[in-house]
Each structure stands twice: as structure tokens, then as C-alpha cells.
Amino acid sequence: ELSTGSCERCLLGDDFHCPNAERYGQSSFDISPLGTIAKQKEKWLFKIPESQF
């Protein structure tokens, strides 16, 4: 799910309980394990080292 990042809960670091989050299966974005793109918050991402490829 994608939290707003701007509501009271998000600002307190409680993204999981964001009342306005876009939830998988209930929002307008497509979810697929075979997708080529993803919409995620930058803080949830990390770079995979070249040695892992």
C-alpha cells in the first residue's frame, strides 16, 4: 500500500495505519508480480549492488 506521507499518522512515522493510503486491490494502480514498473516511496527502496546480478 502507498501511504500519503503527509497525514498525522504518516508524519508520526506510522505509515502502515495511514487512513488515506492507496491499498493493493482497492486502488486505481495495477499490481502484478510480472510488472516492469512499480510505484513506491523512495524511503522503501534500496540499490542492489552490481555483484548481486
C-alpha positions in Angstrom: 0.0 0.0 0.0 1.1 3.6 -0.6 0.6 6.0 2.3 0.2 9.7 1.8 3.2 10.7 3.7 1.5 13.9 4.8 -1.3 12.9 7.2 -0.9 12.9 11.0 -0.1 9.2 11.2 2.5 9.3 8.4 4.2 12.3 10.0 4.5 10.4 13.2 6.2 7.5 11.3 3.1 5.2 11.3 2.7 4.8 7.5 1.1 1.4 8.0 -2.0 3.0 9.6 -2.4 5.8 7.1 -6.2 6.4 6.7 -5.8 7.7 3.1 -3.4 5.0 1.8 -3.9 3.5 -1.7 -4.3 -0.2 -1.0 -3.5 -3.1 -3.3 -6.6 -4.5 -5.0 -8.6 -1.4 -3.9 -6.9 1.4 -5.8 -6.5 2.6 -9.4 -3.0 1.3 -9.9 -2.2 -2.2 -11.3 -0.5 -4.8 -9.2 1.4 -7.6 -10.9 4.5 -9.7 -9.9 5.4 -9.6 -13.6 5.2 -5.8 -13.9 8.1 -3.8 -15.3 7.4 -0.7 -13.2 6.3 -0.1 -9.6 5.1 2.9 -7.6 6.8 3.0 -4.2 8.1 5.6 -1.8 11.8 6.4 -2.1 12.4 5.5 1.6 11.3 1.9 0.9 13.8 1.4 -1.9 17.4 0.4 -1.9 20.1 -0.1 -4.5 21.1 -3.7 -5.4 24.8 -4.0 -5.6 26.2 -4.9 -9.1 27.7 -8.0 -7.6 24.2 -9.4 -7.0 23.4 -9.5 -10.7 
